[in-house]
Amino acid sequence: MDKNIVNKIDDLVKINTILVSVSDKSGLGEFISGLVDINSKIRILSTGGTYLAIKEILANKTLEQVWLEQVSDYTGQPETQGGLVKTLDFKIYLGVLTETYNESHQNDLKRVGAVAIDMVVVNLYPFKNTISKSDVTYEKARGNIDIGGPTMIRASAKNFIRVASVVDPFDYPTILSDMRQLNGTLSLEKRFSLAKKAFEHTALYDRTIADYLNNIEFERVKLCYSGMPDL
């Protein structure tokens, strides 16, 4: 029997651990507060500015059970300079991609001290906004190509059989509504719907990058990295 074939899943998955890393923080306060109200023992892994924003959101909460942790503390690997590498870590992707009823996956979680991540809340570096600025340089555009974000989105969307992949702040209210009605869980139908939107999100992001690069003449790129002004 192929061990990679999934034979059993749960329709309803309780959201106990979430990973949050967002450029667009619209609605984040209401969303995080709502999740904590639904599950006072929720574990939140986060990065950089998002971690600081969530820490402020939770400042007035008296629920001591809430576990907010920086991804770097969870993985044991500090962020690299400028946040170049934050979430590309084995423990993170093991937690996102594991399946509930796969014994090998569960043993792997125990082996490295990882936890299953039930929801990934990620939106991407604002590449389109960056390249729309009149003074944008090629180097600035290149630096705003998100790597960890799309990877987390794709991993969580692929594993919609267990994980909710959340890319759009407009979905926050309906997610909270569903979780309130379903005792802190999300249904397979909802997770599948979110996965479709997630792949659309990364597809559009990659299309925008590809179109931008296709419109750049190599000679101008060469000038940019030859110590001459980026025209």
C-alpha positions in Angstrom: 0.0 0.0 0.0 1.3 3.5 -0.9 1.9 5.3 2.4 1.5 8.6 0.6 -2.1 7.9 -0.3 -4.5 9.5 2.2 -7.2 7.1 3.3 -8.8 8.9 6.3 -9.4 12.6 7.2 -11.6 14.6 9.5 -14.3 16.8 8.0 -14.1 19.2 11.0 -10.6 20.2 12.2 -10.2 22.1 15.4 -8.0 25.2 15.0 -5.4 24.9 17.8 -2.2 26.2 16.2 -2.0 28.9 13.6 0.9 30.6 11.8 0.5 34.3 10.9 2.7 36.4 8.7 1.0 39.2 6.8 2.0 42.3 4.9 -1.6 43.5 4.8 -2.7 43.7 8.4 -6.2 44.8 7.5 -8.7 43.3 10.0 -6.0 41.5 11.9 -7.0 42.9 15.3 -10.6 41.6 15.0 -9.5 38.3 13.5 -6.9 37.5 16.2 -9.2 38.6 19.0 -12.0 36.5 17.5 -9.8 33.4 17.3 -8.7 33.9 20.9 -12.3 34.3 22.1 -13.3 31.1 20.3 -10.2 29.1 21.6 -8.5 30.7 24.6 -5.8 28.1 24.4 -4.8 28.7 20.8 -1.1 28.8 19.9 0.0 31.5 17.6 3.3 31.4 15.7 4.3 34.6 14.0 7.2 36.6 12.5 8.6 40.1 12.6 6.2 43.0 12.4 3.2 40.6 12.5 4.4 39.2 15.8 4.6 42.7 17.3 1.2 43.6 15.9 -0.4 40.5 17.5 1.4 41.1 20.8 -0.2 44.6 20.9 -3.6 43.1 19.9 -3.4 40.7 22.8 -2.0 43.2 25.3 -5.4 43.7 27.0 -6.3 40.0 27.0 -6.3 38.4 30.4 -6.3 34.9 29.0 -3.0 33.6 30.1 -3.4 30.4 28.2 -2.9 32.1 24.8 0.5 31.1 23.5 2.1 33.7 21.2 5.6 32.7 20.0 8.0 34.0 17.4 8.7 31.5 14.7 12.5 31.9 15.3 12.0 30.8 19.0 9.8 27.9 17.8 12.3 26.7 15.2 15.5 27.6 17.1 16.7 29.5 14.1 17.0 33.3 14.2 15.8 35.3 11.3 18.6 36.2 8.8 19.5 39.9 8.1 16.5 41.9 6.9 14.1 39.0 7.3 15.6 37.2 4.3 14.8 33.8 5.8 12.1 33.5 8.4 9.8 30.6 7.9 11.7 28.3 5.5 12.3 25.6 8.2 11.7 21.9 8.5 9.6 22.2 11.7 7.3 24.7 10.0 6.6 22.6 6.9 6.4 19.4 8.8 3.7 21.0 10.9 1.8 22.3 7.8 2.1 19.1 5.7 1.5 16.3 8.2 -1.7 14.3 8.1 -3.6 13.4 11.2 -3.9 9.7 10.5 -0.4 9.1 9.1 1.6 7.3 11.8 4.9 8.2 10.2 4.0 11.9 10.1 3.0 11.8 13.8 6.2 10.1 14.7 8.2 12.8 12.8 6.4 15.5 14.7 7.4 13.9 18.0 11.0 13.3 16.7 11.7 17.0 16.1 9.4 18.5 18.8 7.1 20.0 16.2 3.3 20.6 16.3 0.7 20.3 13.7 -0.3 23.7 12.3 -4.0 23.9 11.6 -4.2 27.4 9.9 -1.8 29.5 7.9 -2.6 33.2 7.6 -0.3 34.7 5.0 -0.4 37.4 2.4 2.6 38.5 0.4 5.1 41.2 0.0 3.4 44.0 -2.0 5.3 43.4 -5.3 2.6 44.9 -7.5 2.6 48.1 -5.4 6.4 48.2 -5.4 6.7 48.1 -9.2 4.0 50.6 -9.7 6.1 53.4 -8.1 7.8 55.7 -10.6 11.1 55.6 -8.8 11.3 51.8 -8.4 14.6 50.2 -9.2 15.2 46.7 -10.4 17.0 45.8 -7.2 14.1 47.0 -5.1 11.6 45.1 -7.2 13.8 41.9 -6.9 14.0 42.4 -3.2 10.2 42.4 -2.9 9.8 39.0 -4.5 8.3 36.9 -1.6 9.7 33.4 -1.2 8.6 32.1 2.2 5.0 33.5 1.8 4.1 31.6 -1.4 5.7 28.5 -0.1 3.6 28.5 3.1 0.5 29.3 1.1 1.1 26.5 -1.3 1.9 24.0 1.4 -1.1 24.8 3.5 -3.4 24.9 0.4 -2.1 21.5 -0.8 -2.9 20.1 2.6 -6.5 21.5 2.7 -7.6 18.1 3.9 -6.4 19.3 7.4 -5.1 22.9 7.1 -6.9 26.2 6.4 -4.9 28.5 4.1 -6.0 32.1 4.6 -4.8 34.8 2.2 -7.6 37.3 2.1 -8.6 39.5 5.0 -12.1 39.7 3.6 -12.5 36.0 4.6 -11.7 36.7 8.3 -15.4 37.4 9.3 -16.8 34.2 7.6 -14.0 32.1 9.1 -14.8 33.4 12.6 -18.5 32.9 12.0 -18.0 29.3 10.9 -15.7 28.5 13.8 -18.3 29.9 16.3 -21.0 27.7 14.9 -18.7 24.7 14.8 -17.2 24.9 18.2 -13.8 26.1 17.1 -13.5 23.9 14.0 -13.5 24.5 10.3 -15.1 22.1 7.7 -13.5 20.4 4.8 -15.8 22.4 2.5 -14.4 25.7 3.9 -10.8 24.5 3.8 -11.2 23.5 0.2 -12.7 26.8 -0.7 -9.8 28.6 1.0 -7.3 26.4 -0.9 -8.8 27.4 -4.2 -8.4 31.1 -3.4 -4.9 30.5 -2.1 -3.7 29.0 -5.3 -5.3 31.8 -7.3 -3.5 34.2 -5.1 0.0 32.7 -5.7 -0.7 32.2 -9.4 -1.5 35.9 -9.8 1.5 36.9 -7.8 3.8 34.8 -9.9 2.2 36.1 -13.1 2.8 39.7 -12.0 6.5 38.9 -11.4 6.9 37.1 -14.7 5.3 39.9 -16.6 7.5 42.4 -14.9 10.7 40.5 -15.7 9.6 39.8 -19.3 9.3 43.6 -19.8 12.9 44.3 -18.7 15.7 44.5 -21.2 18.7 42.5 -20.1 21.1 45.4 -21.0 19.4 47.6 -18.4 19.6 44.9 -15.8 23.3 44.5 -16.6 23.8 48.2 -16.1 22.0 48.0 -12.8 24.4 45.5 -11.4 27.5 47.0 -12.9 27.7 49.9 -10.5 25.9 52.3 -12.8 22.7 54.1 -11.9 19.6 52.0 -12.3 17.7 53.7 -15.1 
